[in-house]
């Protein structure tokens, strides 16, 4: 009888040893291309990173796709998945509900906008700006005053040289003031009396200051106005009065609103790009990598991608709070970063286009 019991005990031990209680990790995913390629296969940057992690940790897993980051976060919070992978930005609001991994990638926001060429009128319009015209009129006014003073003190005495008419005398005085200011020195007119020499001498000194200031002011106005007339959006300061597609992220939306732009929230870079193509928005602000990926697919002669370091973004994987898996994944992420494997994966996907 004891032999039978011993045999049954050994048999149960062998059976139980052959069985495994290895947990199947439920992996949710969501996000934009090229981090998540929305096709029949699980492909993209985050899948390559996750497969490296799962291989080192010898994890078995299943995938489940979520239509949006918000739905994926809600599922993770309710323990419907063990980890949510994707280009999910780490921020305070999300961290209050779920637990984030070590950031696996750092990026910036960038601007994608159509290139708008300047017309001939755009290029010459600065000449007709108020500032330019005020500067020219101010200079003419000062020259007229100097010419009038010179006519008062000297021009009336030498009518044969400066003209016997009032307007001819003042005109000759203005001409002398211009010649003096520009240091041309034709020699057709010259002061003879002490009073005339005093007026012209004072004008020589004053014109050195005024002329330089007027010319510098006009040149500055022309250059600044020319820059302002460039209609292509390349920085956040160009968004005044513009409709801009942005991620549904309050911080970015506030930055656009602060420069008097109109932010329109989109759930993916593809949605924002379609709005840009259909001219429903004037520009698209999104994470740099998705924008670079789309930009590589399109004609570079039509759009310009401007990376102005608008807002830093830190991507992380998401776990339920108190997850036992988080620390293991964190250590693997650090190892992949030290070996620059994540950077190589990202660049590989971008260069595939």
Secondary structure by P-SEA (a helix, b strand, c coil): caaaaaaaaaaaaaaaaacccbbbbbccccccccccccccccccaaaaaaaaaaaaacccbbbbbbccaaaaaaaaaacccccccccccccaaaaaccccccccbbbbbbbbbcbbbbcccccccccccaaaaaaaaaaaaaaaaaaaaaaaaccccccccccccaaaaaaaaaaaaaaaaacccccccccccaaaaaaaaaaaaaaaaaaaaaaaaaaaaaaaaaaaaccccccccccccbbbbbcccaaaaaaaaaabbbbbbbccaaaaaaaaaacccccccccaaaaaaaaaacccccbbbbbcccbbbbbbbbbcccccaaaaaaaaaaaaaaaaaaaaaaaaaaacc
